[in-house]
Amino acid sequence: MTKARYSAFNFHRLHQSKFGRIMVLTGARQVGKTTLLKTLYPDYEYISLDDPTSRQLFSSLTTKQWIEDYPTAVLDEIQKEPSLMELIKSAYDSSSLVKYILTGSSQLMLMSQVKESMAGRCIISELFPLTIPELMTKYENEKIEPSFFQKLIRGEAVPKSMLPFRLYPSYESKIKAFQHYLNYGGYPAISDENLTQEDRTIWLKNYLQTYLERDIRDLAEFKNLEPFMVIQKMSALLTSQLMNYTLMAKEAKVHLNTAKRYMQYMQMSYQTISLAPWHRNKLKRLSKVPKLHFLDPGVQRVITGKLQGDMTGHEFESALIAEMYKQIKYLDQNYSIYHLRTSDGREVDFLIETNEGYYAIEIKMTQNFKPTDTRHLRNLDVILDKPLLHSFVISNDIMPHILENNITAMNAAHFLT
């Protein structure tokens, strides 16, 4: 079953533009890059550079041969053959008719090569695991309904629209997609409703093994993967907590700088998010400790070996922040995201900065909202340097609550679908 993707329309629109003749599509392995591009561009030549023989063959072609024989092509895993970048650039400069799409699962390698060879000649786009609204679709050309969260930060929805509360016919499908996401994450291969829990668990375990054997070995020539695997597991256990490089280095028995480099690999290969701290002084945001979040709850939970168990509060927080992160990315707007932690103990899980002001979000796994859950959100506008547009407590409580001080409590599944 192929799901509809937010990226499809925007990617095609950009590729048809004057400056989009070379597109770069990057994202984690198995997020659906190949499926998306083969659907959008069935007439393009598809060239996989995973095979060393293919790499050698295509690297030997001249610029003229590229223009004449491959004027439109998708080059998959382009980072494995950097020399092709120069040929593609030469073809681009020599003919206004060529159109190329470059893909790769290693952001670190691909981005460094693109910036070096393709500066000013390409548009970069990212693809992530499925969002919950995408999980709810059944066909690739189906219209994706934006979530309440997306409408909110685009200025198209207000919290009062949730009242009076009613269970709409779509409620069951929303809850089903939300629970699938919490249990297994958003990778397309395991979104098929006919798969069993065992099928999905096996796929996720194989995915991790492939990630270690291919993406990480591409990023660094490890003689021993064990220290990296220790840090990978530590990061999964510490999700939604402040980044603790010292603890990771100690557990993996590596130098502190090595631990930091390994965490950079995790982020650059689309496994984790580093959520910057908010501070009124923008320079201090760079020096303070970020918060670690896994990008996919299914991957995070299979690393810790508890895919079939109950989520912790930290795991629930990370799952929701990762979902909001993806949904924000697809809006293609210049929003900044942070966590907030003050010296007097106030913490806000997610802070979104728009041109107009901030949205503050506190995440609770509880099924019974209490007014005390809003304590970190009260009088938050005194701290911030822009207007506080609205604050939310997001939980599993089905009933919405419109509270004082511009605060709303909402059900997580409703908020994100």
Buried (B, 14 or more C-beta within 10 A) or exposed (E): EBBBBBBBEBBBEBBEEEEBBBBBBBBBBBBBBBBBBEBBBEEBEBBBBEEEEBBEEBBEBEBEEBBEEBBBBBBBBBBBBBEBBBBBBBBBEEBEEBBBBBBBBBBBBBBBBBEEBBEEBBBBBBBBBBBBBBBBBEEBEEEBEBBBBBBBBEEEBEBEEBEEEEEEEEBEEBBBBBEBBBBBBBBBBBBEEEBEEEEBBBBBBEBBEEBBEBBBEBBEEBEEBEBBBBBBBBBBBBBBBBBBBEEBBEBBEBEEEBBBBBBBBBBBBBBBBBBBBBBEEEEEBEEBBBBBBBBBBBBBBBBBEBBEEEBBEBBBBBBBBBBBBBBBBBBEEEBEBBBBBEEEEBEBBBBBBBEEBBBBBBBBBEEEBBEEBBEBBBEBBEBBEEEBBBBBBBBBBBEBBEBEEBBBBBBBBBBBB
